[in-house]
Amino acid sequence: MKATGVAQLLPSNACKNLIIGIDEAGYGHNLWPLLIGASAWRVPRHMSDTQLTGLLNGTFRPAAWSQNCQHVPLGDSKKLYHSGGGLSTLEAGLLAMLWLLGRTPGNVEQLLLQVAPPKSRGIDLSSQAATPWYDDLDRLPVPSKRALSDAEIDRLCQLARGALHEHDIELIDVSAQVITESHFNHQVARWGSKGLVLSQQSLVLAEQTMSIHPPEATEIYCDRQGGRKNYLPLLLQWKPDAWFSETAASNHRCSYHATSAPLEIHFTVGGDTFPPTALASMVAKYLRERLMESFNLFWQQHLPDLKPTAGYPVDAVRFRDQIQQEAIRQSLPAECWWRCR
């Protein structure tokens, strides 16, 4: 009988790590939901985050999309999109990666169902009381402009597929957590800190992502927010049986290792240059921008002269003051549309 090698007996992912990147959009704003995105990848067991970034930066770059460009836009969402600059670059990169997973949303409602299905992840927008501005998400097309054709998205998808295959890297999931205004306010009232709410919900999303995929060695990369440098109490609350120990502590990164499981987690400043965290940043930012679009459209239907807002602090206050009387008239309490912090 012909001998069978050990590698032939192992599943295809046995020599790979699960890498999860997590980032948020809207943390510093008072309007619209807080969005947390996640992307999950399988990479060769001994590939470091620096190696992963270096291998992919020839094909995946934080550069503007144009027809027939030879890169897939991937990077910090703030570099791929800015107010007034259009969504095309952000959409081109995000949709190309979603197509790798067989997800081809035609509108925002379909996109939400694909990355944040209400039964498993996120907050079901339709179940939230008094949020009529999210009722017509199926009317917002994806992509937002016809200039980004299916053929172009498919071309970018094939570019991405080729680069990942060359280095034995797999994208296996993209997901999101939608923390609506009222839910955010409830959680902040409960815990007393929006930073704590962000950290807790990020870990919830990480747990959901891990539960979907077979148990394997896992590394989680979170973009660090605020001044927190010690995450050990939070991690011990998240997984009290995991016995975390700190392996790195600096102004740039805090890292922890679970001594009872093959699990490491990193909280990094500027971590959205790392491809898994960058893609998480992109899905969070894109969903937030489209939900903002729906919110603006709703209020403009009732106040035709109302100028839309991008949600920055001073203008958000202007917008709040201008819609307040109409909100009262419609029995829409401020806690349903204005975040307390």
C-alpha positions as CSV (number, residue, x, y, z in Angstrom):
1,M,0.0,0.0,0.0
2,K,1.3,3.4,-0.9
3,A,2.2,5.5,2.2
4,T,0.1,8.6,2.8
5,G,1.9,11.7,3.9
6,V,0.7,13.6,7.0
7,A,-0.1,16.6,5.0
8,Q,-2.5,14.6,3.0
9,L,-4.4,13.5,6.1
10,L,-4.8,17.0,7.4
11,P,-7.7,19.4,6.4
12,S,-6.7,22.2,4.0
13,N,-6.7,24.8,6.8
14,A,-4.7,22.7,9.3
15,C,-1.5,24.6,8.6
16,K,-3.1,28.0,8.5
17,N,-4.0,30.7,11.0
18,L,-7.3,32.5,11.2
19,I,-6.7,36.3,11.1
20,I,-9.5,38.6,12.1
21,G,-9.2,42.4,11.5
22,I,-11.7,44.7,13.3
23,D,-12.3,48.5,12.9
24,E,-15.0,51.0,13.5
25,A,-16.6,54.0,11.8
26,G,-18.5,56.8,13.5
27,Y,-17.0,56.6,17.0
28,G,-16.6,60.3,17.4
29,H,-20.0,61.4,16.0
30,N,-23.5,62.1,17.5
31,L,-25.5,61.1,14.4
32,W,-26.2,57.7,12.9
33,P,-25.2,54.3,14.1
34,L,-21.8,53.2,15.3
35,L,-20.5,50.6,12.8
36,I,-18.0,47.9,13.6
37,G,-16.5,45.9,10.7
38,A,-14.7,42.6,10.7
39,S,-12.8,40.6,8.0
40,A,-11.6,37.1,8.4
41,W,-8.6,35.6,6.5
42,R,-6.7,32.3,6.5
43,V,-3.0,32.7,6.0
44,P,0.0,30.2,6.2
45,R,0.8,29.4,9.8
46,H,4.1,31.3,10.1
47,M,3.2,34.4,8.1
48,S,3.6,37.6,10.2
49,D,1.4,40.6,9.8
50,T,4.3,42.5,8.3
51,Q,4.9,39.7,5.7
52,L,1.2,39.6,4.9
53,T,1.1,43.4,4.3
54,G,4.3,43.3,2.2
55,L,3.1,40.4,0.0
56,L,-0.2,42.1,-0.8
57,N,0.9,45.7,-1.3
58,G,1.7,45.3,-4.9
59,T,-2.0,44.5,-5.8
60,F,-3.9,46.1,-2.9
61,R,-3.2,49.8,-2.4
62,P,-4.9,52.8,-0.7
63,A,-5.0,54.6,-4.1
64,A,-7.9,56.0,-6.1
65,W,-9.9,53.7,-8.4
66,S,-10.1,54.4,-12.1
67,Q,-11.3,52.3,-15.0
68,N,-8.8,49.5,-15.8
69,C,-6.4,50.5,-12.9
70,Q,-4.0,47.7,-12.0
71,H,-4.7,47.7,-8.3
72,V,-7.5,46.9,-5.9
73,P,-8.3,49.8,-3.6
74,L,-7.7,48.6,-0.1
75,G,-6.6,50.6,2.9
76,D,-7.6,53.0,5.6
77,S,-11.2,54.0,4.6
78,K,-10.4,57.7,5.4
79,K,-7.9,57.6,2.5
80,L,-10.2,55.9,0.1
81,Y,-13.2,58.2,0.9
82,H,-13.6,61.8,2.0
83,S,-16.8,63.9,2.1
84,G,-17.5,65.3,-1.3
85,G,-15.1,63.0,-3.1
86,G,-17.6,60.3,-3.9
87,L,-17.8,56.6,-2.9
88,S,-16.4,55.0,-6.1
89,T,-13.0,54.1,-4.8
90,L,-14.3,52.8,-1.5
91,E,-17.0,50.8,-3.4
92,A,-14.6,49.4,-6.0
93,G,-12.4,47.9,-3.4
94,L,-15.1,46.7,-1.0
95,L,-17.3,45.2,-3.7
96,A,-14.4,43.4,-5.4
97,M,-13.6,41.7,-2.0
98,L,-17.3,40.8,-1.4
99,W,-17.5,39.3,-4.9
100,L,-14.7,37.0,-3.8
101,L,-17.1,35.6,-1.3
102,G,-20.0,35.3,-3.8
103,R,-21.8,38.3,-2.4
104,T,-23.2,40.6,-5.0
105,P,-25.6,43.0,-3.3
106,G,-27.8,45.2,-5.5
107,N,-28.9,47.6,-2.8
108,V,-28.0,48.6,0.8
109,E,-30.6,46.4,2.4
110,Q,-29.2,43.3,0.6
111,L,-25.7,44.3,1.7
112,L,-26.8,44.6,5.3
113,L,-28.4,41.2,5.1
114,Q,-25.2,39.7,3.7
115,V,-22.7,41.2,6.2
116,A,-24.9,41.8,9.2
117,P,-27.8,39.3,9.1
118,P,-30.1,40.1,12.1
119,K,-30.3,36.6,13.4
120,S,-26.5,36.2,13.9
121,R,-24.7,39.6,13.9
122,G,-25.4,43.2,14.4
123,I,-28.6,45.0,15.3
124,D,-31.7,44.4,13.1
125,L,-32.5,47.9,11.9
126,S,-36.1,46.9,11.2
127,S,-36.6,45.9,14.8
128,Q,-35.6,49.2,16.2
129,A,-38.4,51.4,17.4
130,A,-38.8,54.8,15.7
131,T,-36.2,54.7,13.0
132,P,-38.2,55.3,9.9
133,W,-35.1,56.7,8.1
134,Y,-33.9,53.1,7.7
135,D,-37.2,51.8,6.2
136,D,-36.2,52.2,2.5
137,L,-32.7,50.9,2.3
138,D,-33.7,48.8,-0.7
139,R,-34.0,52.0,-2.7
140,L,-30.3,52.8,-2.3
141,P,-28.5,51.1,-5.1
142,V,-25.1,49.3,-4.7
143,P,-22.9,50.5,-6.3
144,S,-24.1,54.0,-5.9
145,K,-23.1,55.1,-9.4
146,R,-23.3,53.4,-12.7
147,A,-19.7,54.3,-13.5
148,L,-18.7,51.2,-11.5
149,S,-20.0,48.4,-13.7
150,D,-20.3,44.7,-12.9
151,A,-17.6,44.0,-15.5
152,E,-15.2,46.4,-13.7
153,I,-16.0,44.9,-10.2
154,D,-15.4,41.4,-11.6
155,R,-12.1,42.5,-13.1
156,L,-11.0,43.9,-9.8
157,C,-12.2,40.7,-8.1
158,Q,-10.1,38.6,-10.4
159,L,-7.0,40.8,-9.6
160,A,-7.7,40.2,-5.9
161,R,-8.2,36.4,-6.4
162,G,-5.0,36.0,-8.3
163,A,-2.9,37.9,-5.7
164,L,-4.3,36.0,-2.8
165,H,-4.0,32.6,-4.5
166,E,-0.3,33.3,-5.4
167,H,0.5,33.6,-1.7
168,D,-1.9,30.9,-0.4
169,I,-4.0,33.5,1.4
170,E,-7.8,33.2,1.6
171,L,-10.5,35.8,2.4
172,I,-13.2,33.8,4.2
173,D,-15.6,36.4,5.7
174,V,-16.6,40.1,5.9
175,S,-19.1,41.1,8.6
176,A,-20.4,44.1,10.5
177,Q,-22.1,45.1,13.7
178,V,-24.7,47.9,13.4
179,I,-25.2,49.7,16.8
180,T,-28.1,51.9,16.2
181,E,-28.5,55.3,17.9
182,S,-31.0,54.0,20.5
183,H,-29.0,50.9,21.2
184,F,-25.8,52.9,21.5
185,N,-27.5,55.2,24.1
186,H,-28.8,52.3,26.0
187,Q,-25.4,50.6,26.2
188,V,-23.6,53.8,27.2
189,A,-26.1,54.4,30.0
190,R,-25.5,50.9,31.1
191,W,-21.7,50.9,31.0
192,G,-20.9,54.6,31.4
193,S,-18.3,54.8,28.6
194,K,-18.6,54.7,24.9
195,G,-15.0,53.5,24.7
196,L,-16.0,50.5,26.7
197,V,-19.1,49.9,24.5
198,L,-16.9,49.9,21.4
199,S,-14.4,47.5,22.9
200,Q,-17.1,45.1,24.2
201,Q,-19.0,45.1,20.9
202,S,-15.7,44.6,18.9
203,L,-15.1,41.5,21.0
204,V,-18.6,40.3,20.4
205,L,-18.1,40.6,16.7
206,A,-14.8,38.7,17.0
207,E,-16.5,35.9,18.9
208,Q,-19.2,35.6,16.3
209,T,-16.6,35.5,13.6
210,M,-14.6,32.7,15.3
211,S,-17.8,30.7,16.1
212,I,-18.6,30.5,12.4
213,H,-15.3,29.0,11.4
214,P,-13.6,25.7,12.6
215,P,-11.4,26.1,15.7
216,E,-7.9,27.0,14.7
217,A,-5.0,29.2,15.8
218,T,-6.4,32.7,15.7
219,E,-5.0,36.2,15.8
220,I,-7.3,39.2,16.2
221,Y,-6.2,42.7,15.2
222,C,-8.3,45.7,16.5
223,D,-7.6,49.3,15.7
224,R,-7.1,51.0,19.1
225,Q,-9.4,53.9,20.0
226,G,-9.0,56.5,22.8
227,G,-6.3,56.4,25.5
228,R,-6.9,52.8,26.8
229,K,-3.6,50.9,27.0
230,N,-4.6,48.1,29.4
231,Y,-7.1,45.7,27.9
232,L,-6.4,42.8,30.2
233,P,-9.5,43.3,32.5
234,L,-11.7,43.6,29.4
235,L,-10.3,40.4,27.9
236,L,-10.7,38.5,31.2
237,Q,-14.3,39.6,31.3
238,W,-14.7,38.5,27.7
239,K,-13.1,35.0,28.1
240,P,-12.7,34.3,31.9
241,D,-11.4,30.8,31.2
242,A,-8.8,31.8,28.6
243,W,-6.0,33.1,31.0
244,F,-4.7,36.0,29.0
245,S,-1.2,37.4,29.6
246,E,0.3,40.6,28.2
247,T,3.0,40.0,25.6
248,A,3.6,43.6,24.4
249,A,2.8,47.1,25.7
250,S,3.8,50.3,23.9
251,N,2.3,53.5,22.6
252,H,1.8,51.7,19.3
253,R,0.5,48.3,20.3
254,C,-0.9,46.2,23.2
255,S,-0.8,42.4,22.6
256,Y,-2.2,39.5,24.6
257,H,-1.9,35.8,24.5
258,A,-4.4,33.2,25.8
259,T,-2.4,30.6,27.6
260,S,-5.2,28.0,27.5
261,A,-6.0,28.4,23.8
262,P,-4.2,29.2,20.5
263,L,-5.5,32.8,20.5
264,E,-3.7,36.2,20.3
265,I,-5.2,39.6,20.2
266,H,-3.6,43.0,19.3
267,F,-4.8,46.5,19.8
268,T,-2.9,48.7,17.4
269,V,-2.7,52.5,16.7
270,G,-3.2,53.1,13.0
271,G,-3.8,49.4,12.5
272,D,-6.0,50.0,9.4
273,T,-2.9,49.8,7.1
274,F,-3.0,46.0,7.8
275,P,-5.2,44.4,5.0
276,P,-7.6,42.5,7.4
277,T,-8.2,45.6,9.5
278,A,-8.3,47.9,6.4
279,L,-11.1,45.8,4.9
280,A,-13.0,45.9,8.2
281,S,-12.6,49.7,8.1
282,M,-13.9,49.8,4.6
283,V,-17.1,47.8,5.3
284,A,-17.8,49.9,8.4
285,K,-17.3,53.2,6.7
286,Y,-19.3,52.3,3.6
287,L,-22.3,51.1,5.6
288,R,-22.2,54.2,7.7
289,E,-22.0,56.5,4.7
290,R,-25.0,54.8,3.1
291,L,-27.0,54.9,6.3
292,M,-26.2,58.6,6.6
293,E,-27.5,59.0,3.0
294,S,-30.8,57.4,4.0
295,F,-31.1,59.5,7.2
296,N,-30.5,62.8,5.2
297,L,-33.1,61.8,2.6
298,F,-35.7,61.1,5.2
299,W,-35.5,64.5,6.9
300,Q,-35.3,66.3,3.5
301,Q,-38.6,64.7,2.5
302,H,-40.2,66.5,5.5
303,L,-38.0,69.7,5.4
304,P,-37.2,70.4,1.7
305,D,-34.9,73.3,2.4
306,L,-32.8,71.4,4.9
307,K,-29.1,71.1,4.0
308,P,-27.8,67.6,4.5
309,T,-25.1,67.0,7.0
310,A,-21.9,64.9,7.0
311,G,-22.2,64.6,10.8
312,Y,-19.1,66.6,11.9
313,P,-19.6,68.1,15.4
314,V,-20.6,71.7,14.6
315,D,-22.7,70.9,11.6
316,A,-24.4,68.0,13.4
317,V,-25.6,70.5,16.1
318,R,-26.9,72.7,13.3
319,F,-28.8,69.7,11.8
320,R,-30.1,68.7,15.2
321,D,-31.5,72.1,15.9
322,Q,-33.2,72.3,12.4
323,I,-34.9,68.9,12.7
324,Q,-35.9,69.1,16.3
325,Q,-39.4,70.5,15.9
326,E,-40.2,68.2,13.1
327,A,-39.0,65.3,15.2
328,I,-41.3,66.3,18.0
329,R,-44.2,66.7,15.5
330,Q,-43.6,63.1,14.4
331,S,-43.1,61.8,18.0
332,L,-39.5,60.8,17.3
333,P,-37.6,61.3,20.6
334,A,-34.0,62.5,20.3
335,E,-32.6,59.4,21.9
336,C,-33.7,57.5,18.7
337,W,-31.6,59.7,16.4
338,W,-29.0,61.6,18.5
339,R,-26.2,59.7,20.2
340,C,-25.5,60.9,23.8
341,R,-21.7,60.8,23.3
